[in-house]
Amino acid sequence: MMYHVVRYRRSVVAKNLRMAFPEKSEAERKQIARAFYHQFCDTIVESLYGWRHTNEELRAHVVFDHMEEANRLIDAAGGGIFTLAHMGNWEWMATMQNWVSPGVKELNVYRKQKNAETDRLMLALREQRGGECVEKQRILRELVRYRAEKQPVIVGLICDQKPRPEVTHTWVNFLHQETGFLDGGEVLARKFGYPVFYVYITRTARGRYHGDVRILAADPKKTAEGKITTAFARVLEENIKEQPELWLWTHNRFKWTRQA
């Protein structure tokens, strides 16, 4: 229905795939597109169906690896930054609260939706596991407050949205395109000294995902400006190439260039 009848953003998906994979044939790109639409529809259904799952049941659907080292760094620094992308079921990634050390609070940065009903649904889905959604304009103030209260926190950031070129500080050759990346995670990490991680998502079976927690910066204050954001772009590109159907190809990711 989505692919053949509704044809939801098929032209955008086709254009993105041509730009990202010029080395592939048209038949190969169409195969990726079809697989993506299957995954996209699964993500919608999973996110709504997952409402009924207990935390224990959801842990069987989303498994995180290498959390021991991540927790060690988080406990030492009093917090951590988890950078994610629109890979697999990104809504189910708001379950990190169940995998970190007891007492650590999860904050998920989000953009308030214009539609009030959509906004309420998003908050309900993302906060039902114990995490708290914080609008991006408030996250700095909230982190300052929690630091003053000595409350350890982790921050979840989806970092593959397209920033406007006039506010973009980091440009990376990404999937054959000069692409701007949000650097908010890096800015927060350098300010508070929180280690930065990337959650490398793969799908192991339908409705089951594996998150490999990789360290992008153990001590961000000692990293050069732009290095963490560039590292995020590099590992995201690797992640996409491994299972391209898992990325959200319907957003116009390559709309702006540095020249624009």
Secondary structure, 3 states (H helix, E strand, C coil): CHHHHHCCCHHHHHHHHHHHCCCCCHHHHHHHHHHHHHHHHHHHHHHHHHHHCCHHHHHHHEEEECHHHHHHHHHHHCEEEEEECCECCHHHHCCHHHCCCCCCEEEEEECCCCCHHHHHHHHHHHHCCCCEEEECCCHHHHHHHHHHCCCCEEEEEECCCCCCHHHCCEEEEECCEEEEECCHHHHHHHHHCCCEEEEEEEEEECCEEEEEEEEEECCHHHCCCCHHHHHHHHHHHHHHHHCHHHECCCCCCCCCCCCC
